[in-house]
Amino acid sequence: MTPNAVVSTDALRARAATDPRAAVKEAARQFEAIFMQELMKSMRQATLASGMLDNAGTKLGSEMLDTQFATQMTGMPGGLSDLIARQLERQMGTPATAAPAAASKPVGSAARAADFSALNGQQRQVAFVQAHREAAQEAEAATGIPATFMLAQAAHESGWGQREIRNADGSAANNLFGIKAGAGWKGAVAEVTTTEFVDGQAKKSVQRFRAYASAADSFRDYARLMNESSRYAKVLEAGGDAKRFAQGLQAAGYATDPAYADKLARVINTTLRVQRMAV
């Protein structure tokens, strides 16, 4: 960021005393700028190999260019800074900025889903990992399945939070793993049209899915399913092997898509990269 774009910690504290919402917005903007700068740096390192012409001057120029681009991309409506600001306001107990009546947003789980939909690409992926990392870690402690694998499966099933299963009233069912409601399920249910593969052919049908009070409950129920159903024994035995984990789920009949294991393995690789940016 340029010197004028940075507000010192002392200045933020002073602003927070008189205008908490403005301080939150500025802190969120700076967090986003730092993230975007690191993202630009990692992308440059991944795509450009060092050559004989590299020197301190060219590296400094590249860093300055990255900073300029990051600053220009920071603070865009619906971007990461808006999501960070909302989270900070919730944690601080600061009332959220009132929105015009015509543009009012849903609350609770539906608001979280709207937040994911408003983000783009890697921003959405990072936000998804950050939102569900704690629940995934708890599920890892219960099952031994790496949290990254479960985050990836939740991301694959829900389209990184964009294709969440919804109840009849439009609210989020918080079913991140696409777990269906069988005869033994006694909880809430959401009926939606989904794609199933029958004899290798994709067909649309209405299916009953489990509905939860929160996304964390979805992770807990997934952990129970893995632990209590003998059909997923091979999944638990996969350990840290992403390929065995994905293939174990497909072999156990978790999904009807014949390419499920390959698709999930790719999302696991993506999630591993995203987690390095989400720390």
N, C-alpha and C positions, 0 to 999 in steps of 0.2 A: 504494500500500500504506500501511497505517497505520504510524506510527513503530515500534510494537512488533513489526511483522511483518518489519522490515528488519534483517538481520544485517550489520554492517560488514565491509569487506574484511579488516581486521586480525583481527576475531573469526573469520572463516572460515579465515584462515591458521592461527590458533591451534588451531581445532578440527581442521583437516586434519592437524596434527602428531600429535594424540592419537586422533582417530576419523575417518579419511579417508572412510569410507562416509557418515557423518552429514554431513560437510562437502559431499560431492558432492550428497547429497539436498537440502540447504538451498540450494546454489547453483542446482540445477536448478529448485527451486521459485521462486526469485527470478527466474530467466530467464523462466519461464512466466508469472509475474505481470506482468512488464514487457511481454511479448508480448500477453497478454490485455488489458492496459490500452491498448496502442496499437491493438489490434483494435477495442475498444469506441470509441475515439476516431475511428478511420477510419469505422466504421459510422455513428456519429452525424453525422459531416461529410457522409457520402454520402446520408443520408436526411433531414437537417434543414437547411433553408436559413436563413441569418442573416436576422433581422428587425429592425425598429426597436426592439423591446424588449430586444434583446441588449445587455448591458453587462458590465463587469468582474465584477460580482457574480453574474450568471446563468452566465457562463462558468466562474467558479470553482466554483459549485455543480455544474455539469455534470461538471467534471473530478473533483470529489470523489466524485460518484455513480459515475462510470466506475471510479475507483480501488476503491471499495467492492465493486462488482460483480466486478471483476477478481480481487480478493482472495478473494471467496467461491467463484469458479470455479476457483481455483488449487489444485493438489495432489490433485485427484480421482484415484482409482485408475484406471490405464490411460490417464491423460492425458498431455499433452506433457511434463510434468516427469519422469514415469517413463522416457519415451523418451530425454530429455536425460541423465538420470542414468545409464542403461545405456551411452550413448555415451561419457560422461565416464569411467566406470569402465573401459571398454575402452581408452581412450586413456591412462589413468593406470596401467593394469595392476592395478587394484583388483579383487579377486575379487568377482563378483556376489553379491548376497544370495541365500542358499539358499532355495529355494521348497519347500513341502511336496511330498512324493512324489506325492500325488494331483493336484497342480496343476503338475507339472513342465512346462517349456516346451521346444519343439524348439530345436535349436541351429543356428548358421550361417544360411543363406539362409531356412530355414523359420522361424527366430526373427524374422528381419526382416519376413517376411510377416505373422507373428502380431502384431508391433508395429503394422503398418499397420492390421490388422483391429481392433485394440483402440482405435484412435483414432476420433475423430468429426469429420465434416465438414471444416472448414478446417484443423483440426489435422492430419488425415491428409494433406491436400493439401500443406501446408507441409512436413511430414516427408518426403513423397515427393520433392518438389523438392530439398530439402536432401540427401537420400540419393543422388540421381542427377545432381546438377548438374555435378560434376567430370567424370563420364563423358560427359555431354552436351556439355560444352565441348571435350573431346578429339575427339568426333565432329564438332563444328562445325569444328575446325581441319582435319580430314581431308576434309570435304565442302563446306564453305561454307554448309551449311544452319544457320540460327540454332539455337542450343542450346534456346531456348524452344520452337521448333516440334517438336523431337525429344522433349523432355520431355513436351509435350502429347500427342504421338502415343503415347508409352509409357504415359502416364496413361490415355488413351482405351482402348488395347488391354487394359490390365491392370486397369481400374477403380480407378485410383490405388493399385495394389498389392493390391487385395482379390481379384481374379480371376486370379491368376497361374496359368499353365500348370504342372501338376505331373507329376512322374514317377510310375511305378507304385507306388513305395514311399511316396508322399505328399510327398516333398521337392520344393522349388521347382526348376523347370527353368530359371529365370532368363531366360525368353524374353519380354521385355517388349514386343516388337513383333509378336508373333503370326506370326513367319516360319515357313513350313512347310518340312518336310524333303523336298525333291525327290529325284529319282534321283541327282543329283550330290552330295548331301550325305553326307559320310563320318563325321560326328560322331555324338554321342549323340542319341537320339530319344525323345520323349514322345508317346504316343498318347492323345488325349482326344476327348471328344464336343464338337462345336462347332456353331454355327449358320451355315449358308451360304444364300445367296439364289440360287435357281434359277428363272429366268423370273419374277423378281420375288416369288417365294414363299420364305418362310423355312423351311428344312428342317434337321433334325438329322442329323449324320453324324460318323463317327469319322475323325479326320485325324491325320497324323503331323507333329509340330512339332519344330524344332530345340531341343536342350537345351544349356545352357551351364554352365560352372563358376561363373560369377559374372554379376551384372547388367552389370558393365562390359564383359564379353565380348559381351553382347547388343548393347550400343551399338556396339562395334567391328565386329561382323558386319553390323549395319544399315548402318554407314558404307561397308563394303565392297560391300554389295548396291547401294547408291545410286551408288557410283562405277563399278562394273564392269558393271552392267546398262544397256544402251542404252535400255531402255524407260523408265528414270527420268531421262532427260536433261532433260525439261521441269521435273521437280521441282528439279533442281540449278539450273536457270535462273531459278527463281522468286525467288531472292534473299531479301529481307526481306518479300515480299508473302505474308501468311498465306493469303489466299484462293487465290492461284495455286498455292501449295504444296499445299494440301488438294485442290484440283481436279486438280492434276497427278498426285497419288497415285491418285485415283479413276480418272482417264482411263487411267492405266497399268495398271489392273487390280489394284492392291494389295489391295483388298478387294471382296467381292461385294455388300456393302450399298449399295443405290442412294442412300442418304442419308449415305454415309460422309463426303463432303467437308463437308457442312453441320455434321454432328456434330463433326468434328475442328476446324473453324473455331471453334466455340463453346468447345471445350476449350482451344484456344490462347488465346482471350480470358481464360478463367478462369486459365490458367497465368501469363499476364502479370500479373494482379492478385495472384496468390499469390506470385510472385517478389518483388514489392515488400514483402511482409510477411516473406519468408524471408531477407532480407539480414542 
